[in-house]
Amino acid sequence: MELDINKVQSSLRIKGFVEFREGDHIRYVYYYNGLETSIWTCVSHHSSNIKEPLINKMKRQLKLTKNDFINLVRCPFTKEMLQKFYEDNNYLT
């Protein structure tokens, strides 16, 4: 399985993540009520597609199942659903 890097990046921004450029990587940090949380992930500037090993790493960093991560990227998992998921699992405290 592969996911398009542009789609992943766009989806993260739409869902409440803020982008920070750090050297060869782009870091995405989840913000809740205007505050930075401890939920984050990174992608490389040089990537074109995200392959299985990185998908698995990113889903763990984002505290999601693989299916939820894919749905986050493909958009059935909305910004509101993600926030509720993080709230319900006490990831935002």
Phi and psi restraints in degrees (value plus and minus 20) as a CYANA .aco file:
   2 GLU   PHI    -156.3  -116.3
   2 GLU   PSI     127.1   167.1
   3 LEU   PHI    -142.0  -102.0
   3 LEU   PSI     119.9   159.9
   4 ASP   PHI     -87.3   -47.3
   4 ASP   PSI     108.2   148.2
   5 ILE   PHI     -80.1   -40.1
   5 ILE   PSI     -58.7   -18.7
   6 ASN   PHI     -85.6   -45.6
   6 ASN   PSI     -58.3   -18.3
   7 LYS   PHI     -87.4   -47.4
   7 LYS   PSI     -61.1   -21.1
   8 VAL   PHI     -81.4   -41.4
   8 VAL   PSI     -69.1   -29.1
   9 GLN   PHI     -82.7   -42.7
   9 GLN   PSI     -64.7   -24.7
  10 SER   PHI     -82.2   -42.2
  10 SER   PSI     -64.9   -24.9
  11 SER   PHI     -82.4   -42.4
  11 SER   PSI     -61.6   -21.6
  12 LEU   PHI     -81.8   -41.8
  12 LEU   PSI     -64.7   -24.7
  13 ARG   PHI     -83.5   -43.5
  13 ARG   PSI     -63.3   -23.3
  14 ILE   PHI     -83.1   -43.1
  14 ILE   PSI     -52.6   -12.6
  15 LYS   PHI    -108.6   -68.6
  15 LYS   PSI     -15.8    24.2
  16 GLY   PHI      91.8   131.8
  16 GLY   PSI     -11.4    28.6
  17 PHE   PHI    -112.8   -72.8
  17 PHE   PSI     122.7   162.7
  18 VAL   PHI    -125.8   -85.8
  18 VAL   PSI     117.0   157.0
  19 GLU   PHI    -112.6   -72.6
  19 GLU   PSI     111.9   151.9
  20 PHE   PHI    -148.2  -108.2
  20 PHE   PSI     107.6   147.6
  21 ARG   PHI    -109.4   -69.4
  21 ARG   PSI     106.5   146.5
  22 GLU   PHI    -154.7  -114.7
  22 GLU   PSI      76.0   116.0
  23 GLY   PHI      40.8    80.8
  23 GLY   PSI    -143.4  -103.4
  24 ASP   PHI    -105.2   -65.2
  24 ASP   PSI     -18.0    22.0
  25 HIS   PHI    -142.8  -102.8
  25 HIS   PSI     137.6   177.6
  26 ILE   PHI    -136.5   -96.5
  26 ILE   PSI     101.9   141.9
  27 ARG   PHI    -119.4   -79.4
  27 ARG   PSI     116.2   156.2
  28 TYR   PHI    -136.9   -96.9
  28 TYR   PSI     100.8   140.8
  29 VAL   PHI    -135.9   -95.9
  29 VAL   PSI     113.0   153.0
  30 TYR   PHI    -100.6   -60.6
  30 TYR   PSI     110.7   150.7
  31 TYR   PHI    -130.5   -90.5
  31 TYR   PSI     118.4   158.4
  32 TYR   PHI    -150.9  -110.9
  32 TYR   PSI     102.3   142.3
  33 ASN   PHI      32.3    72.3
  33 ASN   PSI      19.9    59.9
  34 GLY   PHI      58.5    98.5
  34 GLY   PSI     -16.7    23.3
  35 LEU   PHI    -133.8   -93.8
  35 LEU   PSI     122.2   162.2
  36 GLU   PHI     -87.5   -47.5
  36 GLU   PSI     117.6   157.6
  37 THR   PHI    -127.6   -87.6
  37 THR   PSI    -199.4  -159.4
  38 SER   PHI    -109.3   -69.3
  38 SER   PSI     -12.7    27.3
  39 ILE   PHI    -112.7   -72.7
  39 ILE   PSI     102.4   142.4
  40 TRP   PHI    -175.4  -135.4
  40 TRP   PSI     145.2   185.2
  41 THR   PHI    -176.1  -136.1
  41 THR   PSI     149.6   189.6
  42 CYS   PHI    -154.1  -114.1
  42 CYS   PSI     134.2   174.2
  43 VAL   PHI    -154.5  -114.5
  43 VAL   PSI     139.5   179.5
  44 SER   PHI    -106.2   -66.2
  44 SER   PSI     126.3   166.3
  45 HIS   PHI     -81.0   -41.0
  45 HIS   PSI     -46.9    -6.9
  46 HIS   PHI    -115.2   -75.2
  46 HIS   PSI     -16.0    24.0
  47 SER   PHI    -100.1   -60.1
  47 SER   PSI     127.7   167.7
  48 SER   PHI    -133.9   -93.9
  48 SER   PSI     -56.3   -16.3
  49 ASN   PHI    -155.6  -115.6
  49 ASN   PSI     131.2   171.2
  50 ILE   PHI    -120.8   -80.8
  50 ILE   PSI     100.6   140.6
  51 LYS   PHI    -117.9   -77.9
  51 LYS   PSI     153.1   193.1
  52 GLU   PHI     -67.0   -27.0
  52 GLU   PSI     -69.4   -29.4
  53 PRO   PHI     -79.9   -39.9
  53 PRO   PSI     -60.3   -20.3
  54 LEU   PHI     -94.6   -54.6
  54 LEU   PSI     -54.5   -14.5
  55 ILE   PHI     -77.6   -37.6
  55 ILE   PSI     -65.7   -25.7
  56 ASN   PHI     -84.2   -44.2
  56 ASN   PSI     -59.5   -19.5
  57 LYS   PHI     -87.1   -47.1
  57 LYS   PSI     -64.5   -24.5
  58 MET   PHI     -86.1   -46.1
  58 MET   PSI     -60.7   -20.7
  59 LYS   PHI     -84.1   -44.1
  59 LYS   PSI     -56.1   -16.1
  60 ARG   PHI     -87.4   -47.4
  60 ARG   PSI     -63.7   -23.7
  61 GLN   PHI     -81.4   -41.4
  61 GLN   PSI     -55.2   -15.2
  62 LEU   PHI    -109.2   -69.2
  62 LEU   PSI     -18.9    21.1
  63 LYS   PHI      43.2    83.2
  63 LYS   PSI      16.3    56.3
  64 LEU   PHI    -138.9   -98.9
  64 LEU   PSI     139.1   179.1
  65 THR   PHI     -96.1   -56.1
  65 THR   PSI     145.4   185.4
  66 LYS   PHI     -81.4   -41.4
  66 LYS   PSI     -63.2   -23.2
  67 ASN   PHI     -81.3   -41.3
  67 ASN   PSI     -62.8   -22.8
  68 ASP   PHI     -84.4   -44.4
  68 ASP   PSI     -59.4   -19.4
  69 PHE   PHI     -82.9   -42.9
  69 PHE   PSI     -65.3   -25.3
  70 ILE   PHI     -82.2   -42.2
  70 ILE   PSI     -62.1   -22.1
  71 ASN   PHI     -86.3   -46.3
  71 ASN   PSI     -52.0   -12.0
  72 LEU   PHI     -82.6   -42.6
  72 LEU   PSI     -63.5   -23.5
  73 VAL   PHI     -92.2   -52.2
  73 VAL   PSI     -60.8   -20.8
  74 ARG   PHI    -106.6   -66.6
  74 ARG   PSI     -22.0    18.0
  75 CYS   PHI      66.7   106.7
  75 CYS   PSI     -21.3    18.7
  76 PRO   PHI     -85.1   -45.1
  76 PRO   PSI     -44.7    -4.7
  77 PHE   PHI    -112.1   -72.1
  77 PHE   PSI      83.5   123.5
  78 THR   PHI    -101.1   -61.1
  78 THR   PSI     151.1   191.1
  79 LYS   PHI     -79.2   -39.2
  79 LYS   PSI     -62.8   -22.8
  80 GLU   PHI     -86.1   -46.1
  80 GLU   PSI     -59.2   -19.2
  81 MET   PHI     -85.2   -45.2
  81 MET   PSI     -60.7   -20.7
  82 LEU   PHI     -84.1   -44.1
  82 LEU   PSI     -66.2   -26.2
  83 GLN   PHI     -79.6   -39.6
  83 GLN   PSI     -65.1   -25.1
  84 LYS   PHI     -82.9   -42.9
  84 LYS   PSI     -60.8   -20.8
  85 PHE   PHI     -79.1   -39.1
  85 PHE   PSI     -68.5   -28.5
  86 TYR   PHI     -85.0   -45.0
  86 TYR   PSI     -60.1   -20.1
  87 GLU   PHI     -84.2   -44.2
  87 GLU   PSI     -69.1   -29.1
  88 ASP   PHI     -81.3   -41.3
  88 ASP   PSI     -49.0    -9.0
  89 ASN   PHI    -118.6   -78.6
  89 ASN   PSI     -10.1    29.9
  90 ASN   PHI      36.7    76.7
  90 ASN   PSI      16.3    56.3
  91 TYR   PHI    -105.3   -65.3
  91 TYR   PSI     -27.2    12.8
  92 LEU   PHI    -126.6   -86.6
  92 LEU   PSI     -13.1    26.9
